[in-house]
Amino acid sequence: MQHDTPLIATIVAGLGLAFVFGAVAQRLRIPPLVGYLLAGVVVGPFTPGYVADQGLATELAEIGVILLMFGVGLHFSLNDLLSVRAIALPGAVVQIIVASLMGLGLALLMGWTIGAGLVFGLALSVASTVVLLRAMQERRLMETERGRIAVGWLIVEDLAMVLALVLLPALAGVQGANSNNLIADPLASWLGMGLGGVLALTVAKVGVFVGIMLIVGRRVIPWILHYIAHTGSRELFRLAVLAIALTVAFGSAKLFGVSLALGAFFAGMILSESALSQRAAHETLPLRDAFAVLFFVSVGMLFDPASVLREPWPLLATLFIIIVGKSVAAFLIVLAFRHPVGTALTISASLAQIGEFSFILAELGVKLNLLPTAGRDLILAGAILSIMLNPLIFAAVDWLSRRLERLPDRGSDATAAQVTTPAKLSAAPEATRLTGHTILVGHGRVGSIVADALNKSSQPFLIIEDADNVIAKLREGNFETIVGNAARSDVLKSANLGGARYLLIAIPEAFEAGQIVQQARAANPGIQIIARAHSDAEVEHLRSLGANLIIMGEREIALGIIHNLFEWQARSPVLQA
């Protein structure tokens, strides 16, 4: 019996080819993200062979965006968002204005209308949620100041795009375009509101949504999860987390006109205040990763490779605005707020691409007859190419940062990383003078306990850490700290691996820990290495790379239970029958 299963076929083709192309990309030392995009091109309508259902792929990708933003919210508290409002709000607004004006200028040069130019410029001004967050997570920047600024900047952009989507039909009416049956807000249409009224209503609805989430959601969402957790059912807890994320996102979009991504972010942020936030993040991680891959596949399906040859100069100009124009604007804005050059480079690189909101704006602009189809094609091609080039841009930023760090007068004291003069860069890792010492990588829940024990024993040791808030506390406690990602060779070199006796890796990421172990063993064959792991596979991986001892949390808990049980039995022997 034959079955028509477009959903299953789309998932199988998307994930299967993404795995193949991602593995090839990883083998070639190219980010797997590029492989996912190429997989989408292969199953897209512009290449021969099998064509996946583009509509289904896009909807599956939306689930990925929801889950990803929910996960970000779980690690991003309201205080974090408020702490960066001084730069994220004006910075994002100014950057949107600059990029929109550049897009408008290009549109006018191509003979388009002002309305088309505004839609085109807005589409080029907003970065992709998935790409930005994936870049931050891969570099372990989510917990740093620059990571918080990037996410706060992204939230402001999302809010601005929500307003834009609501106002576009009104703009189409002013321009005399055909906007029949496309008014984004039925209430505004029923009340006969003009542009100002639509804007006021949109701001009011977003305000009501945020108020409900802060007042009601802060009590209801954690209570639901705590109740489910007490039932003891892991399956039900996982289902509750997914149901909350998807329901809040969908409900916010339908009732308040807020984007799905923004609604999911607020749900996660409210839940982050609960003690169960870490468990919720862990339970949703596999689905977040799988659907994020489908997002990149769906983006790849939109790309017509022939457009690169068909309109090369407009496409190059579009790419220039996305990669250079936006980046330079963001770079100067961050410097204007007296943040380090390193932070400015990271923010500008993370914003040098466009994504899902750009597609939505382009599609709506075409439906409203504001934007020509050629504009939509340029936006899609610019999005694909900028996403594919984004890992290379980050690599260039890393290279430039290392070059700038070698310049004279980079500062050698402990506070150099927090320098506020725009002309200076955050401090490069300064080589330690310690020998015969212990190197501790990470100062989280595990690393902080290890550091306290080492400090009490008066052993010489230093800590490698890259989270800004943690670094500040370490410096207050006068701990010798090397700032940076320990997987970087220059950071490990600054810790004097050759002269160290012990290396303690307290970070939970096994793959990153493996890179550290491999470099440490090559630099100092005699160093004693202790690492942590969460599974037998991670234990074998780290052992194969040269770790002397791997501690697996679950195993140590079991041994601790057995040890204490036997001690109790020894003190109070059970009476024999």
Backbone torsions as a table, in degrees:
resi	resn	phi	psi	omega
1	MET	NA	132.9	-179.4
2	GLN	-90.5	140.6	179.6
3	HIS	-123.8	140.2	174.4
4	ASP	-94.2	105.4	-174.4
5	THR	-126.1	69.6	-178.5
6	PRO	-64.2	-33.5	180.0
7	LEU	-65.0	-48.8	179.9
8	ILE	-63.8	-42.6	-179.3
9	ALA	-62.1	-39.4	-180.0
10	THR	-66.5	-43.2	179.7
11	ILE	-65.5	-45.7	-178.4
12	VAL	-63.6	-48.0	-179.1
13	ALA	-64.2	-42.9	-178.0
14	GLY	-64.6	-53.6	-177.8
15	LEU	-70.1	-39.2	-178.5
16	GLY	-63.8	-50.4	179.8
17	LEU	-69.9	-33.3	176.8
18	ALA	-62.2	-39.3	177.3
19	PHE	-63.1	-46.2	-178.2
20	VAL	-63.3	-52.0	-177.8
21	PHE	-69.0	-35.0	177.4
22	GLY	-64.7	-40.6	178.7
23	ALA	-65.5	-40.0	177.6
24	VAL	-64.1	-43.4	179.3
25	ALA	-62.3	-42.3	178.6
26	GLN	-62.7	-39.8	179.0
27	ARG	-62.9	-35.9	-179.9
28	LEU	-86.3	8.4	-179.5
29	ARG	62.7	32.9	173.6
30	ILE	-108.2	142.4	178.7
31	PRO	-53.6	134.9	179.3
32	PRO	-55.0	-26.4	179.4
33	LEU	-53.4	-38.9	178.9
34	VAL	-63.3	-38.9	177.3
35	GLY	-63.7	-38.6	178.8
36	TYR	-63.7	-41.4	178.9
37	LEU	-63.9	-42.8	179.2
38	LEU	-64.9	-34.6	175.9
39	ALA	-60.9	-39.5	176.8
40	GLY	-65.2	-38.3	177.6
41	VAL	-62.4	-39.9	-177.4
42	VAL	-64.7	-39.3	-178.1
43	VAL	-95.2	6.9	179.8
44	GLY	-80.9	173.8	-175.8
45	PRO	-77.8	-7.4	-175.0
46	PHE	-99.8	3.9	176.9
47	THR	-125.5	150.8	-178.4
48	PRO	-68.1	158.6	178.3
49	GLY	102.5	-158.1	-177.2
50	TYR	-62.7	137.6	177.5
51	VAL	-119.7	119.0	179.8
52	ALA	-77.1	163.5	179.6
53	ASP	-74.3	108.5	-173.9
54	GLN	-67.5	-36.9	179.3
55	GLY	-63.6	-44.5	178.0
56	LEU	-65.1	-40.5	-179.9
57	ALA	-61.5	-39.8	-179.8
58	THR	-66.2	-41.0	179.1
59	GLU	-67.3	-39.0	176.0
60	LEU	-63.0	-38.0	178.7
61	ALA	-64.7	-35.6	178.0
62	GLU	-60.7	-37.1	176.8
63	ILE	-63.0	-39.0	177.6
64	GLY	-62.3	-42.0	178.4
65	VAL	-63.0	-42.9	179.6
66	ILE	-59.9	-50.4	-177.1
67	LEU	-66.4	-36.0	179.8
68	LEU	-66.5	-46.4	179.8
69	MET	-67.9	-32.7	174.5
70	PHE	-62.6	-43.5	178.3
71	GLY	-63.8	-38.0	177.2
72	VAL	-64.7	-42.7	178.1
73	GLY	-60.1	-33.6	178.8
74	LEU	-63.5	-25.5	-179.1
75	HIS	-106.3	9.0	-172.6
76	PHE	-131.1	103.1	-175.9
77	SER	-80.9	166.2	178.1
78	LEU	-61.6	-36.2	178.4
79	ASN	-63.5	-37.5	177.1
80	ASP	-62.1	-41.7	-179.1
81	LEU	-66.6	-42.7	179.9
82	LEU	-69.3	-29.5	-177.0
83	SER	-68.1	-23.0	-178.3
84	VAL	-110.3	10.1	-176.9
85	ARG	-63.7	-29.8	-176.7
86	ALA	-63.3	-30.4	178.7
87	ILE	-105.5	-36.6	-175.0
88	ALA	-66.0	-41.8	-176.7
89	LEU	-68.9	-58.6	179.7
90	PRO	-67.6	-34.6	-179.2
91	GLY	-62.6	-47.2	-179.4
92	ALA	-65.7	-41.4	-178.7
93	VAL	-63.6	-46.7	-179.5
94	VAL	-64.1	-41.7	-179.6
95	GLN	-64.5	-39.1	177.0
96	ILE	-62.8	-42.3	-180.0
97	ILE	-64.2	-45.2	-178.9
98	VAL	-62.3	-48.6	-179.0
99	ALA	-64.7	-38.1	179.7
100	SER	-65.3	-39.4	178.7
101	LEU	-67.0	-38.9	177.1
102	MET	-65.0	-41.7	176.9
103	GLY	-64.8	-39.6	177.4
104	LEU	-62.4	-42.0	178.8
105	GLY	-61.4	-43.3	178.4
106	LEU	-65.1	-40.0	180.0
107	ALA	-63.2	-42.4	179.5
108	LEU	-65.7	-35.7	176.8
109	LEU	-63.9	-30.8	179.1
110	MET	-87.1	3.5	176.1
111	GLY	85.4	17.0	179.3
112	TRP	-84.5	169.9	177.2
113	THR	-78.8	167.6	177.9
114	ILE	-63.4	-40.8	178.0
115	GLY	-59.8	-43.0	177.7
116	ALA	-63.7	-39.0	179.7
117	GLY	-65.3	-38.1	178.4
118	LEU	-65.8	-43.8	177.9
119	VAL	-63.2	-44.1	-179.7
120	PHE	-61.6	-46.4	-179.7
121	GLY	-65.1	-41.6	178.0
122	LEU	-62.0	-40.4	-179.8
123	ALA	-64.2	-31.0	-180.0
124	LEU	-83.3	-9.5	-172.2
125	SER	-92.2	-16.0	-171.5
126	VAL	-108.3	129.6	-177.5
127	ALA	-81.4	158.5	178.1
128	SER	-75.4	130.2	177.6
129	THR	-59.7	-49.4	-174.0
130	VAL	-65.4	-45.3	-176.7
131	VAL	-65.3	-45.2	-179.2
132	LEU	-62.4	-46.4	-177.6
133	LEU	-69.0	-37.7	177.9
134	ARG	-62.8	-41.0	178.7
135	ALA	-64.6	-41.1	178.3
136	MET	-64.6	-42.4	-177.9
137	GLN	-69.2	-40.5	-179.9
138	GLU	-62.3	-29.2	-178.0
139	ARG	-101.2	10.3	178.3
140	ARG	53.1	47.0	-178.4
141	LEU	-106.4	-1.8	-175.2
142	MET	-62.7	-32.6	-177.5
143	GLU	-91.0	0.1	-178.3
144	THR	-93.1	169.3	-180.0
145	GLU	-62.6	-43.0	-179.0
146	ARG	-65.8	-32.6	176.1
147	GLY	-66.2	-41.6	178.7
148	ARG	-66.0	-38.3	177.7
149	ILE	-63.6	-44.2	-178.6
150	ALA	-61.8	-44.4	-179.4
151	VAL	-67.8	-42.6	177.2
152	GLY	-60.8	-40.9	176.8
153	TRP	-60.1	-43.0	179.9
154	LEU	-63.4	-40.5	179.8
155	ILE	-64.1	-41.9	178.3
156	VAL	-63.4	-41.9	176.8
157	GLU	-60.3	-42.9	179.3
158	ASP	-61.4	-43.0	178.5
159	LEU	-62.5	-40.8	179.0
160	ALA	-63.8	-38.6	179.9
161	MET	-70.9	-32.3	174.8
162	VAL	-60.3	-45.2	177.1
163	LEU	-62.0	-41.6	-178.8
164	ALA	-62.3	-42.4	-178.8
165	LEU	-64.3	-34.0	179.3
166	VAL	-75.4	-34.7	-174.7
167	LEU	-85.0	-18.0	-177.0
168	LEU	-58.5	-45.2	178.3
169	PRO	-59.6	-37.9	177.8
170	ALA	-65.8	-39.5	177.1
171	LEU	-63.8	-38.6	178.3
172	ALA	-62.4	-37.8	177.8
173	GLY	-65.9	-39.9	178.2
174	VAL	-64.1	-38.2	-179.0
175	GLN	-77.9	-7.9	-179.7
176	GLY	80.9	14.5	179.6
177	ALA	-79.5	167.6	-180.0
178	ASN	-80.5	108.8	-179.9
179	SER	-124.1	24.4	180.0
180	ASN	-60.4	132.8	175.5
181	ASN	62.5	20.4	-180.0
182	LEU	-122.3	14.1	177.1
183	ILE	-64.3	124.6	-172.2
184	ALA	-69.5	-28.1	-175.8
185	ASP	-119.7	108.8	-179.3
186	PRO	-59.7	-35.7	-179.7
187	LEU	-64.3	-42.9	179.0
188	ALA	-64.3	-38.1	178.8
189	SER	-66.0	-42.1	-178.3
190	TRP	-66.6	-36.6	-179.6
191	LEU	-83.6	-6.8	179.9
192	GLY	66.5	37.7	-176.8
193	MET	-75.5	146.7	173.5
194	GLY	-88.2	-163.3	-176.4
195	LEU	-62.5	-45.1	179.9
196	GLY	-64.9	-39.9	179.5
197	GLY	-66.3	-40.4	177.9
198	VAL	-62.4	-41.9	179.1
199	LEU	-62.7	-45.8	-180.0
200	ALA	-62.7	-41.9	-179.8
201	LEU	-64.7	-40.9	179.9
202	THR	-63.4	-46.0	178.8
203	VAL	-61.1	-40.4	180.0
204	ALA	-64.3	-43.2	-179.1
205	LYS	-65.8	-40.4	176.5
206	VAL	-64.1	-40.3	177.9
207	GLY	-62.9	-40.7	177.5
208	VAL	-63.3	-43.2	179.4
209	PHE	-60.3	-48.5	-179.8
210	VAL	-61.9	-41.5	179.1
211	GLY	-62.6	-43.0	178.5
212	ILE	-62.6	-42.1	-179.4
213	MET	-65.3	-39.3	-177.5
214	LEU	-76.4	-32.6	-175.9
215	ILE	-93.4	-52.1	-177.1
216	VAL	-87.7	-49.9	-176.8
217	GLY	-59.1	-35.6	-179.4
218	ARG	-61.5	-25.8	178.9
219	ARG	-96.4	-41.6	-172.2
220	VAL	-74.8	-48.3	-174.4
221	ILE	-62.3	-51.1	177.3
222	PRO	-61.9	-35.2	-179.7
223	TRP	-63.3	-42.2	179.8
224	ILE	-60.9	-47.2	-177.6
225	LEU	-67.7	-38.1	177.4
226	HIS	-63.9	-39.6	178.5
227	TYR	-62.9	-45.7	-179.1
228	ILE	-66.5	-38.0	179.8
229	ALA	-61.5	-34.4	-179.0
230	HIS	-74.0	-12.9	175.0
231	THR	-73.9	-18.8	178.7
232	GLY	81.9	4.7	-178.7
233	SER	-96.7	111.7	178.6
234	ARG	-66.9	-37.4	-179.9
235	GLU	-62.2	-44.2	-180.0
236	LEU	-67.8	-36.0	178.3
237	PHE	-64.2	-44.4	178.9
238	ARG	-62.1	-41.3	178.6
239	LEU	-64.3	-39.4	179.3
240	ALA	-63.2	-41.8	179.7
241	VAL	-61.9	-47.6	-179.6
242	LEU	-65.2	-40.4	-179.6
243	ALA	-63.6	-41.3	179.7
244	ILE	-64.9	-46.8	-178.2
245	ALA	-60.5	-49.1	-176.0
246	LEU	-71.5	-39.4	-177.9
247	THR	-67.2	-45.8	180.0
248	VAL	-64.1	-42.0	-179.4
249	ALA	-63.2	-48.3	-178.5
250	PHE	-67.1	-43.3	179.9
251	GLY	-63.6	-40.3	179.6
252	SER	-64.7	-36.7	179.9
253	ALA	-69.4	-42.6	-175.9
254	LYS	-77.3	-37.5	-174.1
255	LEU	-91.4	-33.1	-172.6
256	PHE	-120.7	-0.4	179.2
257	GLY	71.8	14.0	178.7
258	VAL	-83.7	148.1	-179.9
259	SER	-64.6	152.9	177.1
260	LEU	-57.1	-43.0	-178.0
261	ALA	-63.3	-43.1	-177.6
262	LEU	-68.6	-39.4	177.1
263	GLY	-62.3	-42.5	178.8
264	ALA	-66.0	-37.6	178.8
265	PHE	-61.1	-45.4	-179.5
266	PHE	-65.7	-36.7	177.1
267	ALA	-61.6	-45.2	178.1
268	GLY	-65.5	-39.5	-178.6
269	MET	-65.9	-38.2	176.8
270	ILE	-65.3	-41.8	-178.9
271	LEU	-70.7	-21.2	-177.8
272	SER	-62.6	-21.2	179.2
273	GLU	-78.1	-8.4	179.1
274	SER	-87.6	152.1	177.8
275	ALA	-68.1	-14.5	-178.1
276	LEU	-92.8	7.4	-175.0
277	SER	-63.5	-40.0	-179.8
278	GLN	-65.1	-40.3	178.9
279	ARG	-66.8	-39.2	178.7
280	ALA	-63.2	-41.4	178.9
281	ALA	-63.3	-41.0	-179.6
282	HIS	-65.8	-39.0	-176.8
283	GLU	-69.5	-30.3	-177.1
284	THR	-93.4	-5.6	-174.0
285	LEU	-59.0	-47.9	-178.5
286	PRO	-59.9	-43.4	179.6
287	LEU	-67.2	-37.6	178.1
288	ARG	-59.4	-45.1	-178.8
289	ASP	-65.2	-44.4	-177.5
290	ALA	-63.7	-46.0	-177.7
291	PHE	-74.9	-27.4	174.0
292	ALA	-63.7	-37.4	176.2
293	VAL	-62.7	-42.5	178.8
294	LEU	-64.0	-29.2	175.5
295	PHE	-61.1	-48.8	-178.4
296	PHE	-65.8	-35.6	176.4
297	VAL	-63.2	-43.6	-179.4
298	SER	-64.7	-35.6	176.6
299	VAL	-66.0	-42.7	178.9
300	GLY	-60.9	-31.8	180.0
301	MET	-66.7	-21.5	-178.3
302	LEU	-82.0	-13.2	-171.1
303	PHE	-86.7	127.5	174.7
304	ASP	-101.9	105.8	-177.5
305	PRO	-57.0	-28.4	-179.0
306	ALA	-67.2	-21.0	-178.7
307	SER	-65.5	-25.0	178.3
308	VAL	-63.9	-37.3	179.1
309	LEU	-85.8	-27.7	-174.6
310	ARG	-73.0	-42.1	-178.7
311	GLU	-134.7	70.2	-173.8
312	PRO	-67.9	-42.7	-174.3
313	TRP	-71.9	-47.2	174.4
314	PRO	-58.5	-36.4	179.2
315	LEU	-66.7	-42.0	177.6
316	LEU	-62.7	-39.5	178.4
317	ALA	-65.8	-40.3	177.4
318	THR	-62.2	-45.7	178.1
319	LEU	-61.8	-37.5	178.9
320	PHE	-60.8	-43.1	179.0
321	ILE	-63.7	-44.6	-176.6
322	ILE	-67.2	-48.6	-171.0
323	ILE	-87.9	-41.9	-175.9
324	VAL	-96.3	-52.9	-176.0
325	GLY	-58.7	-52.5	179.2
326	LYS	-62.8	-41.2	-176.4
327	SER	-65.4	-44.9	179.1
328	VAL	-63.6	-41.6	178.8
329	ALA	-61.7	-47.5	179.7
330	ALA	-63.5	-40.9	179.8
331	PHE	-59.1	-47.8	-178.9
332	LEU	-68.3	-35.9	179.2
333	ILE	-64.1	-46.1	-179.5
334	VAL	-63.5	-41.2	177.3
335	LEU	-64.4	-36.4	-180.0
336	ALA	-62.7	-26.5	177.2
337	PHE	-90.1	13.3	173.1
338	ARG	62.3	41.8	172.2
339	HIS	-98.7	157.8	-178.6
340	PRO	-61.3	156.0	179.4
341	VAL	-61.5	-36.0	178.4
342	GLY	-59.3	-42.2	176.9
343	THR	-65.2	-42.1	-179.8
344	ALA	-62.9	-40.5	179.0
345	LEU	-64.6	-43.0	-179.3
346	THR	-63.9	-45.2	-179.6
347	ILE	-63.5	-45.0	-178.1
348	SER	-64.8	-37.4	178.0
349	ALA	-68.0	-40.3	-177.5
350	SER	-68.3	-24.6	-179.2
351	LEU	-94.1	-0.5	-174.6
352	ALA	-82.8	48.6	177.6
353	GLN	-164.5	165.9	176.6
354	ILE	-132.0	164.2	-174.5
355	GLY	-156.2	-127.2	-165.0
356	GLU	-61.4	-42.1	178.8
357	PHE	-65.4	-32.4	178.3
358	SER	-63.2	-40.4	178.7
359	PHE	-64.4	-42.5	-178.4
360	ILE	-64.5	-44.7	179.0
361	LEU	-61.9	-43.5	-179.0
362	ALA	-63.0	-44.0	-178.6
363	GLU	-64.6	-43.6	179.4
364	LEU	-66.5	-39.0	178.6
365	GLY	-60.9	-39.2	178.0
366	VAL	-68.1	-42.9	180.0
367	LYS	-62.5	-34.2	-179.1
368	LEU	-84.9	1.6	-177.1
369	ASN	61.3	26.0	174.5
370	LEU	-88.7	-37.0	-174.2
371	LEU	-115.5	130.7	176.2
372	PRO	-70.3	157.8	-179.7
373	THR	-61.5	-28.5	177.0
374	ALA	-63.0	-33.3	177.5
375	GLY	-67.0	-41.5	177.2
376	ARG	-62.5	-41.1	179.5
377	ASP	-63.4	-40.0	178.3
378	LEU	-65.4	-39.7	179.5
379	ILE	-64.7	-45.4	179.8
380	LEU	-63.9	-45.8	179.3
381	ALA	-63.8	-41.4	177.7
382	GLY	-63.0	-37.5	178.3
383	ALA	-65.2	-48.7	-178.8
384	ILE	-59.9	-50.6	-175.8
385	LEU	-67.5	-38.2	-179.8
386	SER	-68.8	-35.6	177.1
387	ILE	-67.6	-40.3	179.1
388	MET	-67.8	-32.9	-178.5
389	LEU	-85.0	-14.8	-174.3
390	ASN	-58.9	-42.7	176.0
391	PRO	-59.9	-35.5	178.0
392	LEU	-68.8	-35.3	177.4
393	ILE	-64.6	-42.1	177.0
394	PHE	-63.9	-39.1	177.3
395	ALA	-62.8	-40.3	177.9
396	ALA	-65.2	-39.0	178.0
397	VAL	-64.7	-41.9	177.4
398	ASP	-61.0	-43.5	178.9
399	TRP	-63.3	-44.8	-179.5
400	LEU	-64.1	-39.4	178.6
401	SER	-61.5	-43.6	179.5
402	ARG	-64.7	-37.7	178.4
403	ARG	-66.4	-42.8	179.8
404	LEU	-67.0	-32.4	-180.0
405	GLU	-66.5	-23.3	-179.2
406	ARG	-84.8	-6.5	-179.9
407	LEU	-67.5	152.4	177.1
408	PRO	-62.8	162.8	177.3
409	ASP	58.7	40.7	179.2
410	ARG	-86.5	-9.1	179.0
411	GLY	90.0	132.1	-177.0
412	SER	-121.3	-4.3	-178.8
413	ASP	-83.5	173.7	-172.2
414	ALA	-70.2	-18.8	-176.5
415	THR	-97.1	6.1	-175.7
416	ALA	-62.7	-31.4	-177.6
417	ALA	-67.2	-19.0	-178.9
418	GLN	-103.3	16.7	-177.1
419	VAL	-56.2	141.0	-176.5
420	THR	-107.5	-3.9	178.5
421	THR	-77.5	125.7	-176.6
422	PRO	-58.7	-27.2	-176.7
423	ALA	-74.6	-9.7	-176.8
424	LYS	-107.4	156.4	177.4
425	LEU	-105.4	155.5	174.4
426	SER	-59.7	146.1	-168.5
427	ALA	-61.3	142.1	173.2
428	ALA	-76.8	156.6	178.3
429	PRO	-59.7	123.1	179.6
430	GLU	-93.8	133.7	-176.0
431	ALA	-63.7	136.0	177.8
432	THR	-76.7	157.9	175.8
433	ARG	-100.4	0.8	-178.4
434	LEU	-71.1	147.2	170.3
435	THR	-137.4	155.0	-177.6
436	GLY	60.5	30.8	-171.7
437	HIS	-106.8	177.1	175.9
438	THR	-109.4	135.3	176.4
439	ILE	-105.3	122.1	178.6
440	LEU	-109.0	120.1	179.6
441	VAL	-99.3	113.8	177.6
442	GLY	97.7	136.1	179.0
443	HIS	-130.7	50.6	176.8
444	GLY	-89.8	-144.5	-178.1
445	ARG	-63.5	-38.2	179.4
446	VAL	-82.0	-48.9	-176.0
447	GLY	-61.6	-34.5	-179.3
448	SER	-65.4	-36.5	178.2
449	ILE	-68.0	-42.5	178.3
450	VAL	-63.2	-42.5	-179.2
451	ALA	-62.6	-41.0	178.3
452	ASP	-61.8	-41.7	179.2
453	ALA	-65.9	-42.4	178.4
454	LEU	-64.5	-38.7	-180.0
455	ASN	-65.2	-40.3	179.7
456	LYS	-68.8	-29.0	-179.2
457	SER	-83.5	-3.9	178.8
458	SER	62.2	24.0	175.6
459	GLN	-79.0	143.8	175.8
460	PRO	-70.0	126.9	179.7
461	PHE	-155.5	161.8	174.0
462	LEU	-137.0	163.8	-176.7
463	ILE	-121.9	134.8	172.5
464	ILE	-104.4	123.1	-175.1
465	GLU	-149.1	148.6	179.7
466	ASP	-125.1	2.6	178.2
467	ALA	-88.0	120.6	-173.3
468	ASP	-57.4	-44.0	-177.5
469	ASN	-66.4	-34.2	177.5
470	VAL	-70.9	-40.9	-179.4
471	ILE	-60.0	-42.1	-180.0
472	ALA	-60.0	-42.2	179.1
473	LYS	-67.5	-38.5	179.0
474	LEU	-63.8	-39.5	-179.8
475	ARG	-70.4	-33.4	174.8
476	GLU	-62.9	-33.9	178.7
477	GLY	-86.7	5.9	178.7
478	ASN	61.4	32.2	172.7
479	PHE	-83.3	136.9	175.4
480	GLU	-70.8	122.3	-172.2
481	THR	-130.2	134.3	171.7
482	ILE	-106.2	124.1	-174.9
483	VAL	-89.1	127.9	176.6
484	GLY	144.6	175.7	177.6
485	ASN	-84.1	122.5	-174.9
486	ALA	-65.1	-15.6	177.5
487	ALA	-75.4	-13.4	177.2
488	ARG	-78.7	135.3	-176.0
489	SER	-64.0	-36.8	-178.2
490	ASP	-69.1	-31.3	177.9
491	VAL	-69.2	-45.6	178.4
492	LEU	-64.1	-37.4	178.7
493	LYS	-62.6	-38.1	179.1
494	SER	-65.6	-22.7	179.9
495	ALA	-83.0	1.5	-179.7
496	ASN	57.0	61.3	178.7
497	LEU	-58.4	-38.1	-176.8
498	GLY	-63.6	-28.6	-178.9
499	GLY	-101.0	2.4	-177.7
500	ALA	-86.8	154.4	177.6
501	ARG	-99.6	-35.5	-175.3
502	TYR	-134.4	146.6	173.7
503	LEU	-127.8	118.7	-179.2
504	LEU	-112.7	116.9	-176.9
505	ILE	-104.8	106.4	-174.0
506	ALA	-104.1	7.2	179.1
507	ILE	-82.6	150.5	-175.9
508	PRO	-84.0	-11.1	-176.1
509	GLU	-81.3	109.1	-174.0
510	ALA	-68.1	-38.4	-178.3
511	PHE	-66.7	-42.6	177.5
512	GLU	-67.0	-39.2	176.5
513	ALA	-61.0	-37.5	178.1
514	GLY	-61.8	-40.3	177.1
515	GLN	-63.2	-38.7	179.0
516	ILE	-66.3	-46.0	179.9
517	VAL	-59.2	-46.0	-177.2
518	GLN	-61.0	-45.1	179.5
519	GLN	-68.0	-39.0	-179.1
520	ALA	-65.8	-42.2	-179.3
521	ARG	-65.4	-36.5	178.7
522	ALA	-69.8	-36.8	-177.8
523	ALA	-78.3	-30.7	-176.7
524	ASN	-146.5	90.5	-177.3
525	PRO	-58.9	-22.5	-176.0
526	GLY	-94.8	-2.2	-176.9
527	ILE	-70.2	142.3	177.5
528	GLN	-92.5	124.1	-173.1
529	ILE	-117.4	126.6	173.9
530	ILE	-118.9	130.4	-179.3
531	ALA	-131.3	168.1	177.4
532	ARG	-113.1	154.7	-179.1
533	ALA	-148.1	166.9	-178.4
534	HIS	-121.5	-2.3	-179.5
535	SER	-155.0	165.2	177.8
536	ASP	-63.3	-35.6	179.5
537	ALA	-64.4	-39.8	177.8
538	GLU	-67.8	-36.4	177.2
539	VAL	-60.5	-48.0	-179.9
540	GLU	-64.9	-38.1	179.4
541	HIS	-61.3	-48.3	-178.3
542	LEU	-70.2	-35.8	178.1
543	ARG	-65.9	-39.5	-179.1
544	SER	-65.8	-25.0	-179.3
545	LEU	-88.9	-8.3	173.8
546	GLY	121.8	6.6	177.3
547	ALA	-70.4	137.2	-180.0
548	ASN	-77.5	-39.0	-176.7
549	LEU	-142.3	132.2	177.5
550	ILE	-121.2	125.3	-179.9
551	ILE	-99.2	121.6	176.4
552	MET	-104.5	122.4	-172.1
553	GLY	-54.7	-48.1	-177.1
554	GLU	-61.5	-40.0	180.0
555	ARG	-65.8	-41.7	-179.6
556	GLU	-67.1	-34.5	175.9
557	ILE	-63.5	-44.6	179.2
558	ALA	-61.9	-43.7	178.7
559	LEU	-64.1	-36.6	178.0
560	GLY	-65.8	-40.3	177.9
561	ILE	-63.2	-46.3	-179.6
562	ILE	-63.0	-43.6	-178.8
563	HIS	-60.1	-47.4	-179.0
564	ASN	-68.7	-34.8	177.5
565	LEU	-61.5	-47.0	-179.6
566	PHE	-65.8	-33.7	176.9
567	GLU	-65.6	-42.5	177.6
568	TRP	-61.8	-44.0	-179.1
569	GLN	-64.2	-34.1	179.4
570	ALA	-68.7	-35.8	180.0
571	ARG	-78.2	-32.2	-178.8
572	SER	-132.9	79.4	-177.4
573	PRO	-58.6	138.5	178.3
574	VAL	-70.4	130.6	179.1
575	LEU	-64.3	131.4	178.4
576	GLN	-78.2	141.1	179.8
577	ALA	-68.6	NA	NA
